[in-house]
């Protein structure tokens, strides 16, 4: 009786273990003509089996259950599919990184991961960014800050040219309108009221102790 049960179990499991000489590889793998080994197809990465090897030996290769192809705008880096330059990971794959691109409406931001056009004062030309953040950590761009506004939150880019090298130790036309002050050799945003008015990497610093009447400015370190 026990043998009959065992035979039944083996028959049930049998089809999953059948070796096909004409197709010995796992899904997503191809046979290497040179070595005869099964390898991942081009632009595909291996999916390791969830098996714990109790006594691994030097030179052992990871046990692979299958290979999966990378998606559109992805490439293989260190054995994983990552977005190519100019793209970032989104909910539907790798999307064009258009963060900070100039725009005049949300339509100009469609197709990228930053789908909202944050207009300037008076409806002037703005930039593509993301919405719905709750902290600076939700913002993908370097030095972007989460700002709570109407009708909701958005990621505010740093002032243009902030941190750029300048030479005139005063209002320097080369710095532009958003970070106009050349302070300690770098373009700086002036007129902040608190740290929240500055980029995440900067603090609102009091300059009046160095020059009477000088407005506060956003600096990496307050002197």
N, C-alpha and C positions, 0 to 999 in steps of 0.2 A: 504494500500500500504506500509506504514511504517512498519507494522508488518511482511509483507511478506519479505521485505528487511532484517529485523532483523533476521527472521527465517533462511534466506539464509546465513547470516553471521555466525550464530551459527552453522549451518550444516557444513560450510566451516572450521570453527575452531575446530569443535567437535572432529575429529579423533586425534588431538594433545593432547587432554585433557582426553582421555578415560583412566580410571583406570582398570588395569588388576590385578585381585586378585592373580593370580598365578605368577605374575612378577611385584610387586609394586615398585621396586627400579629403580633408574636411571642407565644409562649405566656405567659399571665399578663398580657398587655396588653389594653387596650380603646382604642377610637377616641374621641378627644375630639370631641364634637359641634360645639364652637365652632371649633376650629382644624383638625380632621381629622387631627391628629397622633396617633400611638400613644403612650399613656401607661400607666403601671402601674395596675392595678385598685386600688380602695380597699384600704388597709391591706396593700399589697404593696410590695416594694422591688426595684429593678433589679439584675440580675446582669450585670456588665460583661463584654464579650468580651475574651478574652486576646489582644488585638491591640496591637502597639506602633505608635503613629502617629509616623512619622519627622519630619513637618513639620506640627505642630499649628497651627491658626489660631485667632485670638481669637474667642471665642464658640462654638467647637466643643463639641458635646455628647458625653458619653461614649457609646461604642458599646455597645448593650444587646443581649444574646442572649435574655434572657427576664426575667420578673418572677416572684418567688416570694412567696406570702402569708406574713405574720407568723403565728406560732402563737398558741395560747390564752394569754391574759394577757400579750400582747406589744403594743407600740406602736412607731411609727416615730420615731426620734430621730436627727437628722443623717444621714438616708438609710440607717439600719440598724434592724433589729428588736431591741428591748431589752425587758426585763421591766418591767411596770408597777410602780408603787410598792407595796410590800408583798410583792413576789415576787422570787425570785433564780433565776439560771440553774442548772438541774440536768441530769443525764444524760438525762432524758426531757422536757425543756422547762422552762418557768418554774414553779417550785414555791412554795407559800406560805412566806413567811419567818416561821417560828415559833421562831427562835433565841431562847432565853432565856425562853420562855413557861413558866409554872408547870405542873408535871405530877406525877403520882404513879406512872406506869408508862409503858413505851414505847408502849402503845396510845394514850395521850393525845397522842403526838407524830406519829402516822401521818398522812400526807397533806402533811407539810411537808418542807423540805429537812433539818431537824434532827430525825432520827427516833429519837434515843436520849434517854431520860430519865435524867439524872444526879441521883440522889437525894442528899438531905442526910444528915448524920450520923444514924445510927440509923434510916434509912429514911424520914426526914421528907420533906416536899414538896421536890421538886427542880426542875429546869429542862430544857427541850429543848435538845439540843446535837448536835454531830456527833462521830463516832468515826474512828479510823484515821489520825489525824494523825501526822506525824513531826517537825514543827516548828511554831512559832507562825504561820508564813506559810500553813499549811494551814487555819488557822481563819478563818472568814469574818467573825465578829463583831468589832467594834472592841474592841481590848484583850482579846480572848480568848487564853488561853495553852494550848499543847499540853502535856498532862500524861500521863506514862506511868503507868498504873495497872493494876489487875487487873479484868477479864481482858485489857484492851488499853488503848490510848491514847484520850483524849477531849479536847475543847476546853473548858477551864474558863472560865466567865464571870468578869468582875471582881466584887469585892464590891459588893453593893447599896449605892447612895448614895455610893460612892467618888467623891470630887471635888466632891460637892455643897457648896453654900455653907452655912456654919454660923457661929454667933456665940459660943458658950461655949467658951473655950479650955481644954478638958478633955474628959472623957467627956460627950458631948452626946447626950441621949436622942433628939433630932431626927435624928441620923445613923443610928440603928438599930444592930442587933447586929453586922453584918458589917464596917462601917467606923466604929466607935464614937467614935474620937478626933477632936475638932475641933482641927486643927493649922494655924496660919497661915490660918484662916478657911475651911478645907475639911475635909470628912469623910475620915478616913484609916484604913486597915487597920493594926492593931498586932499585934505578936507574931511577925513574920517571922523566919526564921533565915537566909535567903539570898535573893538576887534572884529565885530560882525560885519563891518563895512569893508574889511580888508579880505584879501585872499586867505585861504586856510593856513598858508605857510608864513603869514605876516601878522604883525600886531600894530594897533593904532598907537603911535608914539607922539609924545608931547615934545615939540621943537621950540616952544617959547622960551625954554631955559637957555637955549643957545642964541636965539634972536628974538627980541621982543616983538610980539604980534605975529610971529610965524605960525601958520596953521599946522595942525597935527598931520602926520603922514604915516603911511603904511610901510613898516620896515621889518626885515627878518629878525632884527634884534634892536631893542630900544637902547639908546646910548645914555 
